Every structure is written in structure tokens, then in C-alpha cells.
Amino acid sequence: MSDDNNKKDYDVGYGKPPKSTRFGATDGNPGNTKGRPPGRNVLEFDRLSEEALWHCFHESGQKPVSIREDGKELVIPLIMAIAKGMATDAANGDKHARRDYLRYLEKAVKGKDKVLSEVHSILADYRERKLSAMQNPGSLECVNTFYEWFMIKKNLRAMDGEDRWPYEDGEPVTDEDWLVFIEKYELLKENSDYQVSWPLKYADDLEAERIEGMTRKELAQERLRVFKHRKEMREKEGALKWPFLIEEPVDGEDWENLEQYIQDILDGKESSAPWPPSYWDDDPEE
């Protein structure tokens, strides 16, 4: 039983004590000063511009993650894993996931249509500029035209895949190719009299020129070096950037046959290894 001596000087119940004094509130002081601060619900992302937000999510979304699908482990970008998860939830009857998935799908389709429309416009403009530029191959106008187009294609490959945008003659493929291209481009901008042969030649073309005049032994050593380099780059960057040459070894047995063939040549004897590369049909003089 409560003691009358402990009776409070205010009524207990809903709305009591008065709102004006509740939590120590006074005029100009809302009370609850140690509670949630103003703006607590505002995320840092809400303060970013659309462009900054896109870059932020684009960079983080490219992080590779592992998922299991149909009993297999796949490594895909994070943003793709999220989209797959959303699609799965939608298919399983999650109405919120279905709503969000359809909303983003509609937005993605509109975005793709916009990009394709811009690309078709760029393609039409590029064809006209290319015809004009090729009247003077190697000029600054020519290289500048191809430079802009190659940069556009490089970005399109990152968005749409390399199969949709194949490489053309003179287009840089590897990072080393781009260094050569940009170097020539910068030299042309600084000196209009600088001569550039078009299309530009990159590593593989220069290697083909170097083998002219080599002896059979020198050619064997050079080809082995080139094939090993291409194998290393293919493991790093993929077969799309480093496709197999007709005479290039593909599997372990090919490599064993080629190495035995080359070793026999270096030893100065006829080889019994089953390896008849087409470019050694007409051997240079010993």
C-alpha cells in the first residue's frame, strides 16, 4: 500500500505532467537534450550529388564476390549478386522484392535505350569523320578521330562486354598498346610534322617484323619467348585480349611437343616431335 506521505504533487496518467514541463522542457528548450540529435536519420549518401553517388556505388559494386548457383561457385560483381538475389526473392513471392526489381528493371531498360540511342548517333558521326580523316592517314585529325572512338569503345566494352564491341585494325588492346597509342598521339599534338604510320603497330606486329632475317635457332628461341609471354598475359587478362595464334600451343601436350621440337633445333638435329608450325615451312638459312 502506498504511503500518503510519498504522494506526488502532480497527477499520474496520459498527458501528465503537463507537456510544458515534461522532461524538464522550458520555453526555448525542448527537453530530452541527451536524446537523438537532430538530423540523425539523414544518411551521408543523402548529402552526395547524383554523380558522386553513382561513382560511389559503381566502384563498390564492382567488388568480386563468390556465390553458388546450380551447384557451382561463381565469382561475379557485387552489384550483380544483389540483382540476382532480388530476382530470386521476387520469384519466391516477396512482394517488396518484386516491386523493387520491376522498378529497377524498367529504369535499366530506359537507360539502355538512351545509351544505345547515343551510341548510334556517335557511330553515324564517327563514320563520316573516319572517311574524312583517312584521306590523310597518320595526321593529327586521323589519330584524334580514332583516339576518341577507341576511348568510347573501351568504355562500351566495360559496360556491354568485349563480344559486342570487337577490336578493329590499329586499335590498342593491352595496356602496353595504349601507352604506345597515347605516346604517338601526344607527339602528334606537340608537333604536326611528326610522322605516324596508320594503323599503328603494337607489340605483336613489331615482333613479327623482328623475326625477319633470323636464323632457324634464333627464330625458335624468339617464338618460345613470345608464346610464354602470351600464355602469362592470357592467364592475367583472359583469352579475349590474348587470343590463341594458329601455331600457338594450347594444352600441356602441345607445350611438351613444342619445347622438344625447339630443343632438337638448338641441338642441331632433326626433331621427331609432332610439331610442324606453318611459319617454319620455309626455314631461313642456318
N, C-alpha and C positions, 0 to 999 in steps of 0.2 A: 504494500500500500504506500502511496506517495505521501510525503510529508508536506503539510501546508506551508511550512517554513521555506521549502525549496520551490515554491510556486513562482513561475516566470512572470515578468511584468508585461508579457505580450501573449496574444492568443496563438495557439499552435494549429496549423492546418494549411490548406491550399491558399497561396497568396499571402501568407503571414510568416514572418513580419512584413510590414509594408515594403513595397518594391523600392521606395526611395532610400531605405536604409539597409536593404538586404545585401549581404556580403560586404558590408561596410561602404556601400555606394553613397556618394555625396554628389552635389552639383559639380560638374566638371570632372568627376572621377567615376568611371563605370563600375568600379569594383573588380574583384577577381583578377587582380593585377598579375598574379603568377600563373594564370591560365594560358590557354593557347594564344600566341601573339597574332596580331592582325596579319592577314596575308599568308597564313600558314598553309593554306590549301593551294597556293599558287606554285606550280612546278617551275623549275628552271627552264624546261623546254618551252613553257608558255611565253617566256621572255625572248626567245630566239626568233629571228626572222625566218620566213619560209625557206629562203635559200640556205641559211645556216642549218636549219632543221633537216633539210634534205641531205646536205653533206654529212651531217652527224649520223643519221640513220643509214645512209648509203654505205659509209665506211664501216660502221659496226655490223651492218647486215651482211657484209661480205666475209665475215669470220667463218672459217670452215668448221662444221660440226659433224659428228657421226650419228647416223640414225639407222635403225633396222627396218627394212621393208621387204616383204615376201621372203623372209628368212635370210636376207643378205644385208651386209653392212654397207651403207653408202656414206660418202663424205660430200656434203653439199653446203652451200652458203646458209648462214643462219636465217636470213630472211626467207629463203625457200623452205626451210624446215618449218618455220612459223606458218607459212601459207599452206603447206601440206597438212599440218596439224589442224588448222582452221577448217580445211576442206573435209578432213576426216570427221571432226566434231559435227560439222554441218550434215554430213551424210548419215551420221548416227542419230540425228534428230534434235540436236542442240539448236533451238530457235535463234538464240543470240549469235551463235557462230554462223548460222545460215544467213542471217540478216547482214552481218558484217562482211561475210565472204562475197555475197552478191553485190554489196555496195562497192567494195574494193575492186571486184571484177569489172563492174560497169565503168569505174573510173580508169582502170587499167586499159580497157578496150578503147576508151576515148583518147587516152594518152598515146596508145599505139597508133591509132588512126591519125592523130596530129603529127606524130613523128614521121610516119610514112608519107604523109602529105608534104611535109617539109623536105624529106629526102628526095621525093620525085621532083620537086622544084629545084633542088640543088643539082640533081642528076641532069636535068634539062639544061641548066645554066653551065654545068661542067662540060657537057658535050660540045656546046658552042665555043667555050673558051679553049677547050682542048684542040679543036680543029684550027683555031686561030694561032694558038701557041706553037703547034707542031710545024707551022710554016717556018719557024726559026728554032729548031731543036737545040737545046743547050743554052738558050738565052735565059735571062732572069725571068722574063714573062712566062716562059715554058716551065721552068723549075718551080716558080712560085705557084703556078696553076696546079701542078701535080702535088706540091707540098700541102696546099690547102685541102685538096681532095684526099690525099693519103691520111691526113690527120682526121678528117671526117670518117673515113673508113675504119681507122683504128678505133675510134670511139664507138662506131656501129658494131664492130666485132665484139667489143666488151659488153654491149647490150644484147646483141642478137645472135652471137656465135660466128665462128670463122667459116662455117659451111655456107652461110648465106652471103658472105662477102669475100669471095676468093681473091687471092693476090694476083696482081697483074704485072706485066713486064716492067721492070725498073722500080717496083715498089719495095721499100725496106720491110724485112720480115723480123729479123732478130734485133736485139739492142745494138749490136755492133753495126748492123746495116743502117740503123737510124743515126748513129754517130757519124757515119760516112756521109749520109744524105744531108744532115744538118750542117756538117762542115763545108760541103760543097755549096750549099745554099747560102751560108753566111759569107763565104768568099765571093760569091757572085754579087751579093748585095753591096759589098765593100768595093768591088772592082768589076765594073761591067765588061771589061776586056778579058776577064778570066774565062778560059775556055773549058766547057764541060761537055763531055760526050753523053748523049741521051739515047737509050736509057742508061742510067748509072750501073756500073758493075760493082758487085759486092763480093763477099769472101769466096763463094763457090766459083764464080766466074773467074776471079783472079787466080784461084788455084788451078783452074783448067788451063789458063794461059801459061802458068809456071811449068807445067809438065811437058810443054813443047821443048824438044831438044834434049830431054833427059835420057840417060841410058836405061836399059831394062831394070837393072838393080836399083837405080835411083827412083825410077817410077814405082817399083814395088814398095820401097820404103815410104815414099810420099803417099801412096794410096792407103797404106796401112795406117799411117798417121791421121789422114783425113777421115777414114772410116771410124777410128777410135774416137776422134773428136766429135763426129756426128752422133755416135752412139751416146756419149756423155751428155751432149746437148739435148738429145731426144728424151733421155731419162729425166732431165730437168724441166724442159719446156714442152714436151709432147711431140707426137709424130706429125701433127698438123703443121707445125713450124719447121720440122726437120723430117720431111717425107723420105722414104727409102728410095735410093737410086736403083736403077735396073740391076747394076752389078754389085750392089752393096749387100754384105751378109746380113741375114735376118735372125737366124737362131744360132744356138751353140754349135751345132754340127757345121753350119756354114763357116763360122769363125775358125773352127779347127781346121777345116779344109783350106781356107784362105791362108792362115798362118803357116801351115805346112807347105803350101804352094810357094809362098814368098820365101820361106827359109830355104827351100830347094833352089830357088833362083839365086839367092845370096851365096849359096854353096857352089854355084856354077854347074848344076846338074839338071837334067830333065826331071820334072816332077810327075809323080804318079797320083797326086792328089786330084780328085774330081772337081777341078775349079778352072773353067775356061772363060774368064771375063772377056766381054766383047771388045773392050778398049785395048786389049793386049793382042788382038789378032795380028796387027801389023806392028811387030816389035821394033823399036829403034835399035840402032847398032849398039853392040856391046862397047 
